[in-house]
């Protein structure tokens, strides 16, 4: 399967740069909000990499791994959690949401996009990892 197919397509050029800058903006924004919120930096450090536990789903297979990884790295759940945190005035809920969004932001800034079922290295932001010539 070639990289250009619908199953493994990715953005290029200026759009890729824009998406990565959006990720950096999200990361910086969430860290600044967390700092303003006066959240615990120990909690931040402990929870920051938790979304990466979704990698374990790749032990089952690439399709399931991509599904779980994408669920943990899309904006839907943490934005919902952030809304609940504000609405319920729950500091812990809000802190978790801010940390989660910061994690997604830095991942996107570094080029770790949402995954295709073709394998972990196939993302919407392009290929990651070592490339082998076929």
PyMOL commands that place a pseudoatom at each C-alpha (Angstrom):
pseudoatom trace, name=CA, resn=UNK, resi=1, chain=A, elem=C, hetatm=0, pos=[0.000, 0.000, 0.000]
pseudoatom trace, name=CA, resn=UNK, resi=2, chain=A, elem=C, hetatm=0, pos=[1.523, 3.327, -0.953]
pseudoatom trace, name=CA, resn=UNK, resi=3, chain=A, elem=C, hetatm=0, pos=[1.626, 6.376, 1.294]
pseudoatom trace, name=CA, resn=UNK, resi=4, chain=A, elem=C, hetatm=0, pos=[-0.617, 8.336, -1.065]
pseudoatom trace, name=CA, resn=UNK, resi=5, chain=A, elem=C, hetatm=0, pos=[-3.656, 6.063, -0.812]
pseudoatom trace, name=CA, resn=UNK, resi=6, chain=A, elem=C, hetatm=0, pos=[-6.800, 7.081, 1.014]
pseudoatom trace, name=CA, resn=UNK, resi=7, chain=A, elem=C, hetatm=0, pos=[-5.888, 4.684, 3.840]
pseudoatom trace, name=CA, resn=UNK, resi=8, chain=A, elem=C, hetatm=0, pos=[-2.628, 6.485, 4.579]
pseudoatom trace, name=CA, resn=UNK, resi=9, chain=A, elem=C, hetatm=0, pos=[-2.885, 9.984, 3.133]
pseudoatom trace, name=CA, resn=UNK, resi=10, chain=A, elem=C, hetatm=0, pos=[-1.332, 12.936, 4.869]
pseudoatom trace, name=CA, resn=UNK, resi=11, chain=A, elem=C, hetatm=0, pos=[-1.195, 16.687, 4.611]
pseudoatom trace, name=CA, resn=UNK, resi=12, chain=A, elem=C, hetatm=0, pos=[1.894, 18.332, 3.198]
pseudoatom trace, name=CA, resn=UNK, resi=13, chain=A, elem=C, hetatm=0, pos=[3.526, 21.717, 2.809]
pseudoatom trace, name=CA, resn=UNK, resi=14, chain=A, elem=C, hetatm=0, pos=[1.961, 24.765, 4.382]
pseudoatom trace, name=CA, resn=UNK, resi=15, chain=A, elem=C, hetatm=0, pos=[-1.069, 22.880, 5.685]
pseudoatom trace, name=CA, resn=UNK, resi=16, chain=A, elem=C, hetatm=0, pos=[1.180, 20.469, 7.588]
pseudoatom trace, name=CA, resn=UNK, resi=17, chain=A, elem=C, hetatm=0, pos=[3.116, 23.397, 9.047]
pseudoatom trace, name=CA, resn=UNK, resi=18, chain=A, elem=C, hetatm=0, pos=[-0.139, 25.124, 10.033]
pseudoatom trace, name=CA, resn=UNK, resi=19, chain=A, elem=C, hetatm=0, pos=[-1.462, 22.000, 11.770]
pseudoatom trace, name=CA, resn=UNK, resi=20, chain=A, elem=C, hetatm=0, pos=[1.799, 21.569, 13.665]
pseudoatom trace, name=CA, resn=UNK, resi=21, chain=A, elem=C, hetatm=0, pos=[1.776, 25.243, 14.701]
pseudoatom trace, name=CA, resn=UNK, resi=22, chain=A, elem=C, hetatm=0, pos=[-1.813, 24.777, 15.890]
pseudoatom trace, name=CA, resn=UNK, resi=23, chain=A, elem=C, hetatm=0, pos=[-0.563, 21.897, 18.031]
pseudoatom trace, name=CA, resn=UNK, resi=24, chain=A, elem=C, hetatm=0, pos=[2.188, 24.071, 19.484]
pseudoatom trace, name=CA, resn=UNK, resi=25, chain=A, elem=C, hetatm=0, pos=[-0.355, 26.824, 20.167]
pseudoatom trace, name=CA, resn=UNK, resi=26, chain=A, elem=C, hetatm=0, pos=[-2.622, 24.331, 21.940]
pseudoatom trace, name=CA, resn=UNK, resi=27, chain=A, elem=C, hetatm=0, pos=[0.268, 23.054, 24.054]
pseudoatom trace, name=CA, resn=UNK, resi=28, chain=A, elem=C, hetatm=0, pos=[1.465, 26.514, 25.082]
pseudoatom trace, name=CA, resn=UNK, resi=29, chain=A, elem=C, hetatm=0, pos=[-2.097, 27.704, 25.701]
pseudoatom trace, name=CA, resn=UNK, resi=30, chain=A, elem=C, hetatm=0, pos=[-3.005, 24.749, 27.910]
pseudoatom trace, name=CA, resn=UNK, resi=31, chain=A, elem=C, hetatm=0, pos=[0.238, 24.994, 29.903]
pseudoatom trace, name=CA, resn=UNK, resi=32, chain=A, elem=C, hetatm=0, pos=[-0.388, 28.710, 30.450]
pseudoatom trace, name=CA, resn=UNK, resi=33, chain=A, elem=C, hetatm=0, pos=[-3.996, 28.055, 31.514]
pseudoatom trace, name=CA, resn=UNK, resi=34, chain=A, elem=C, hetatm=0, pos=[-2.796, 25.307, 33.851]
pseudoatom trace, name=CA, resn=UNK, resi=35, chain=A, elem=C, hetatm=0, pos=[-0.246, 27.689, 35.343]
pseudoatom trace, name=CA, resn=UNK, resi=36, chain=A, elem=C, hetatm=0, pos=[-2.909, 30.427, 35.690]
pseudoatom trace, name=CA, resn=UNK, resi=37, chain=A, elem=C, hetatm=0, pos=[-5.267, 27.867, 37.201]
pseudoatom trace, name=CA, resn=UNK, resi=38, chain=A, elem=C, hetatm=0, pos=[-2.460, 27.133, 39.695]
pseudoatom trace, name=CA, resn=UNK, resi=39, chain=A, elem=C, hetatm=0, pos=[-2.603, 23.422, 39.025]
pseudoatom trace, name=CA, resn=UNK, resi=40, chain=A, elem=C, hetatm=0, pos=[-0.220, 20.994, 40.682]
pseudoatom trace, name=CA, resn=UNK, resi=41, chain=A, elem=C, hetatm=0, pos=[2.896, 20.461, 38.569]
pseudoatom trace, name=CA, resn=UNK, resi=42, chain=A, elem=C, hetatm=0, pos=[3.343, 17.049, 40.170]
pseudoatom trace, name=CA, resn=UNK, resi=43, chain=A, elem=C, hetatm=0, pos=[-0.108, 16.063, 38.866]
pseudoatom trace, name=CA, resn=UNK, resi=44, chain=A, elem=C, hetatm=0, pos=[0.840, 17.541, 35.478]
pseudoatom trace, name=CA, resn=UNK, resi=45, chain=A, elem=C, hetatm=0, pos=[4.030, 15.460, 35.342]
pseudoatom trace, name=CA, resn=UNK, resi=46, chain=A, elem=C, hetatm=0, pos=[2.254, 12.292, 36.469]
pseudoatom trace, name=CA, resn=UNK, resi=47, chain=A, elem=C, hetatm=0, pos=[-0.607, 12.586, 33.962]
pseudoatom trace, name=CA, resn=UNK, resi=48, chain=A, elem=C, hetatm=0, pos=[1.086, 14.156, 30.942]
pseudoatom trace, name=CA, resn=UNK, resi=49, chain=A, elem=C, hetatm=0, pos=[2.048, 10.886, 29.258]
pseudoatom trace, name=CA, resn=UNK, resi=50, chain=A, elem=C, hetatm=0, pos=[-1.046, 8.898, 30.274]
pseudoatom trace, name=CA, resn=UNK, resi=51, chain=A, elem=C, hetatm=0, pos=[-2.668, 9.228, 26.803]
pseudoatom trace, name=CA, resn=UNK, resi=52, chain=A, elem=C, hetatm=0, pos=[0.340, 7.368, 25.393]
pseudoatom trace, name=CA, resn=UNK, resi=53, chain=A, elem=C, hetatm=0, pos=[-0.768, 4.238, 27.233]
pseudoatom trace, name=CA, resn=UNK, resi=54, chain=A, elem=C, hetatm=0, pos=[-3.115, 3.902, 24.263]
pseudoatom trace, name=CA, resn=UNK, resi=55, chain=A, elem=C, hetatm=0, pos=[-0.053, 2.516, 22.413]
pseudoatom trace, name=CA, resn=UNK, resi=56, chain=A, elem=C, hetatm=0, pos=[-0.727, -0.746, 24.220]
pseudoatom trace, name=CA, resn=UNK, resi=57, chain=A, elem=C, hetatm=0, pos=[-3.765, -1.315, 22.001]
pseudoatom trace, name=CA, resn=UNK, resi=58, chain=A, elem=C, hetatm=0, pos=[-1.341, -1.944, 19.137]
pseudoatom trace, name=CA, resn=UNK, resi=59, chain=A, elem=C, hetatm=0, pos=[-0.507, -5.242, 20.850]
pseudoatom trace, name=CA, resn=UNK, resi=60, chain=A, elem=C, hetatm=0, pos=[-3.884, -6.488, 19.581]
pseudoatom trace, name=CA, resn=UNK, resi=61, chain=A, elem=C, hetatm=0, pos=[-3.509, -5.247, 15.984]
pseudoatom trace, name=CA, resn=UNK, resi=62, chain=A, elem=C, hetatm=0, pos=[-2.962, -2.068, 13.983]
pseudoatom trace, name=CA, resn=UNK, resi=63, chain=A, elem=C, hetatm=0, pos=[-6.647, -1.375, 13.341]
pseudoatom trace, name=CA, resn=UNK, resi=64, chain=A, elem=C, hetatm=0, pos=[-7.603, -1.602, 17.026]
pseudoatom trace, name=CA, resn=UNK, resi=65, chain=A, elem=C, hetatm=0, pos=[-4.440, 0.259, 18.002]
pseudoatom trace, name=CA, resn=UNK, resi=66, chain=A, elem=C, hetatm=0, pos=[-5.290, 3.151, 15.683]
pseudoatom trace, name=CA, resn=UNK, resi=67, chain=A, elem=C, hetatm=0, pos=[-8.864, 3.276, 16.999]
pseudoatom trace, name=CA, resn=UNK, resi=68, chain=A, elem=C, hetatm=0, pos=[-7.785, 3.465, 20.645]
pseudoatom trace, name=CA, resn=UNK, resi=69, chain=A, elem=C, hetatm=0, pos=[-4.867, 5.821, 19.967]
pseudoatom trace, name=CA, resn=UNK, resi=70, chain=A, elem=C, hetatm=0, pos=[-7.110, 8.198, 17.992]
pseudoatom trace, name=CA, resn=UNK, resi=71, chain=A, elem=C, hetatm=0, pos=[-9.759, 8.149, 20.729]
pseudoatom trace, name=CA, resn=UNK, resi=72, chain=A, elem=C, hetatm=0, pos=[-7.083, 9.148, 23.254]
pseudoatom trace, name=CA, resn=UNK, resi=73, chain=A, elem=C, hetatm=0, pos=[-5.550, 11.776, 20.948]
pseudoatom trace, name=CA, resn=UNK, resi=74, chain=A, elem=C, hetatm=0, pos=[-8.567, 13.562, 19.507]
pseudoatom trace, name=CA, resn=UNK, resi=75, chain=A, elem=C, hetatm=0, pos=[-9.954, 16.759, 20.999]
pseudoatom trace, name=CA, resn=UNK, resi=76, chain=A, elem=C, hetatm=0, pos=[-13.472, 15.439, 21.645]
pseudoatom trace, name=CA, resn=UNK, resi=77, chain=A, elem=C, hetatm=0, pos=[-13.062, 13.775, 25.042]
pseudoatom trace, name=CA, resn=UNK, resi=78, chain=A, elem=C, hetatm=0, pos=[-10.748, 16.345, 26.695]
pseudoatom trace, name=CA, resn=UNK, resi=79, chain=A, elem=C, hetatm=0, pos=[-12.837, 19.302, 25.463]
pseudoatom trace, name=CA, resn=UNK, resi=80, chain=A, elem=C, hetatm=0, pos=[-15.942, 17.591, 26.840]
pseudoatom trace, name=CA, resn=UNK, resi=81, chain=A, elem=C, hetatm=0, pos=[-14.076, 17.010, 30.101]
pseudoatom trace, name=CA, resn=UNK, resi=82, chain=A, elem=C, hetatm=0, pos=[-12.936, 20.643, 30.196]
pseudoatom trace, name=CA, resn=UNK, resi=83, chain=A, elem=C, hetatm=0, pos=[-16.511, 21.823, 29.674]
pseudoatom trace, name=CA, resn=UNK, resi=84, chain=A, elem=C, hetatm=0, pos=[-17.671, 19.587, 32.519]
pseudoatom trace, name=CA, resn=UNK, resi=85, chain=A, elem=C, hetatm=0, pos=[-14.808, 20.830, 34.696]
pseudoatom trace, name=CA, resn=UNK, resi=86, chain=A, elem=C, hetatm=0, pos=[-15.906, 24.417, 34.205]
pseudoatom trace, name=CA, resn=UNK, resi=87, chain=A, elem=C, hetatm=0, pos=[-19.598, 23.629, 34.465]
pseudoatom trace, name=CA, resn=UNK, resi=88, chain=A, elem=C, hetatm=0, pos=[-19.272, 21.562, 37.628]
pseudoatom trace, name=CA, resn=UNK, resi=89, chain=A, elem=C, hetatm=0, pos=[-16.546, 23.798, 39.084]
pseudoatom trace, name=CA, resn=UNK, resi=90, chain=A, elem=C, hetatm=0, pos=[-14.364, 20.705, 39.460]
pseudoatom trace, name=CA, resn=UNK, resi=91, chain=A, elem=C, hetatm=0, pos=[-10.662, 21.606, 39.700]
pseudoatom trace, name=CA, resn=UNK, resi=92, chain=A, elem=C, hetatm=0, pos=[-9.450, 18.026, 39.223]
pseudoatom trace, name=CA, resn=UNK, resi=93, chain=A, elem=C, hetatm=0, pos=[-11.630, 17.490, 36.143]
pseudoatom trace, name=CA, resn=UNK, resi=94, chain=A, elem=C, hetatm=0, pos=[-10.436, 20.760, 34.656]
pseudoatom trace, name=CA, resn=UNK, resi=95, chain=A, elem=C, hetatm=0, pos=[-6.796, 19.947, 35.448]
pseudoatom trace, name=CA, resn=UNK, resi=96, chain=A, elem=C, hetatm=0, pos=[-7.032, 16.551, 33.746]
pseudoatom trace, name=CA, resn=UNK, resi=97, chain=A, elem=C, hetatm=0, pos=[-8.590, 18.150, 30.655]
pseudoatom trace, name=CA, resn=UNK, resi=98, chain=A, elem=C, hetatm=0, pos=[-5.902, 20.838, 30.421]
pseudoatom trace, name=CA, resn=UNK, resi=99, chain=A, elem=C, hetatm=0, pos=[-3.112, 18.275, 30.799]
pseudoatom trace, name=CA, resn=UNK, resi=100, chain=A, elem=C, hetatm=0, pos=[-4.719, 15.983, 28.220]
pseudoatom trace, name=CA, resn=UNK, resi=101, chain=A, elem=C, hetatm=0, pos=[-5.064, 18.818, 25.713]
pseudoatom trace, name=CA, resn=UNK, resi=102, chain=A, elem=C, hetatm=0, pos=[-1.465, 19.912, 26.353]
pseudoatom trace, name=CA, resn=UNK, resi=103, chain=A, elem=C, hetatm=0, pos=[-0.346, 16.361, 25.579]
pseudoatom trace, name=CA, resn=UNK, resi=104, chain=A, elem=C, hetatm=0, pos=[-2.289, 16.288, 22.312]
pseudoatom trace, name=CA, resn=UNK, resi=105, chain=A, elem=C, hetatm=0, pos=[-0.893, 19.690, 21.393]
pseudoatom trace, name=CA, resn=UNK, resi=106, chain=A, elem=C, hetatm=0, pos=[2.756, 18.740, 21.844]
pseudoatom trace, name=CA, resn=UNK, resi=107, chain=A, elem=C, hetatm=0, pos=[2.207, 15.472, 19.998]
pseudoatom trace, name=CA, resn=UNK, resi=108, chain=A, elem=C, hetatm=0, pos=[0.752, 17.347, 17.021]
pseudoatom trace, name=CA, resn=UNK, resi=109, chain=A, elem=C, hetatm=0, pos=[3.530, 19.948, 17.149]
pseudoatom trace, name=CA, resn=UNK, resi=110, chain=A, elem=C, hetatm=0, pos=[6.097, 17.140, 16.977]
pseudoatom trace, name=CA, resn=UNK, resi=111, chain=A, elem=C, hetatm=0, pos=[4.317, 15.512, 14.028]
pseudoatom trace, name=CA, resn=UNK, resi=112, chain=A, elem=C, hetatm=0, pos=[2.585, 12.669, 15.841]
pseudoatom trace, name=CA, resn=UNK, resi=113, chain=A, elem=C, hetatm=0, pos=[-0.768, 12.812, 14.129]
pseudoatom trace, name=CA, resn=UNK, resi=114, chain=A, elem=C, hetatm=0, pos=[-3.863, 10.681, 14.269]
pseudoatom trace, name=CA, resn=UNK, resi=115, chain=A, elem=C, hetatm=0, pos=[-3.168, 7.151, 13.099]
pseudoatom trace, name=CA, resn=UNK, resi=116, chain=A, elem=C, hetatm=0, pos=[-4.330, 5.165, 10.096]
pseudoatom trace, name=CA, resn=UNK, resi=117, chain=A, elem=C, hetatm=0, pos=[-4.978, 1.446, 10.454]
pseudoatom trace, name=CA, resn=UNK, resi=118, chain=A, elem=C, hetatm=0, pos=[-2.091, 0.728, 8.038]
pseudoatom trace, name=CA, resn=UNK, resi=119, chain=A, elem=C, hetatm=0, pos=[0.280, 0.925, 11.017]
pseudoatom trace, name=CA, resn=UNK, resi=120, chain=A, elem=C, hetatm=0, pos=[1.523, 3.148, 13.799]
pseudoatom trace, name=CA, resn=UNK, resi=121, chain=A, elem=C, hetatm=0, pos=[3.834, 5.117, 11.521]
pseudoatom trace, name=CA, resn=UNK, resi=122, chain=A, elem=C, hetatm=0, pos=[1.037, 6.265, 9.199]
pseudoatom trace, name=CA, resn=UNK, resi=123, chain=A, elem=C, hetatm=0, pos=[-0.477, 9.517, 10.474]
pseudoatom trace, name=CA, resn=UNK, resi=124, chain=A, elem=C, hetatm=0, pos=[-2.524, 12.381, 9.096]
pseudoatom trace, name=CA, resn=UNK, resi=125, chain=A, elem=C, hetatm=0, pos=[0.578, 14.570, 9.494]
pseudoatom trace, name=CA, resn=UNK, resi=126, chain=A, elem=C, hetatm=0, pos=[2.783, 12.202, 7.522]
pseudoatom trace, name=CA, resn=UNK, resi=127, chain=A, elem=C, hetatm=0, pos=[4.944, 9.160, 8.177]
pseudoatom trace, name=CA, resn=UNK, resi=128, chain=A, elem=C, hetatm=0, pos=[6.804, 8.864, 11.459]
pseudoatom trace, name=CA, resn=UNK, resi=129, chain=A, elem=C, hetatm=0, pos=[9.589, 6.547, 12.473]
pseudoatom trace, name=CA, resn=UNK, resi=130, chain=A, elem=C, hetatm=0, pos=[12.196, 4.872, 10.331]
pseudoatom trace, name=CA, resn=UNK, resi=131, chain=A, elem=C, hetatm=0, pos=[11.331, 4.592, 6.667]
pseudoatom trace, name=CA, resn=UNK, resi=132, chain=A, elem=C, hetatm=0, pos=[12.378, 1.513, 4.732]
pseudoatom trace, name=CA, resn=UNK, resi=133, chain=A, elem=C, hetatm=0, pos=[12.664, 1.497, 0.969]
pseudoatom trace, name=CA, resn=UNK, resi=134, chain=A, elem=C, hetatm=0, pos=[10.276, -0.932, -0.660]
for i in range(1, 134): cmd.bond("trace and resi %d" % i, "trace and resi %d" % (i + 1))
show_as sticks, trace
zoom trace
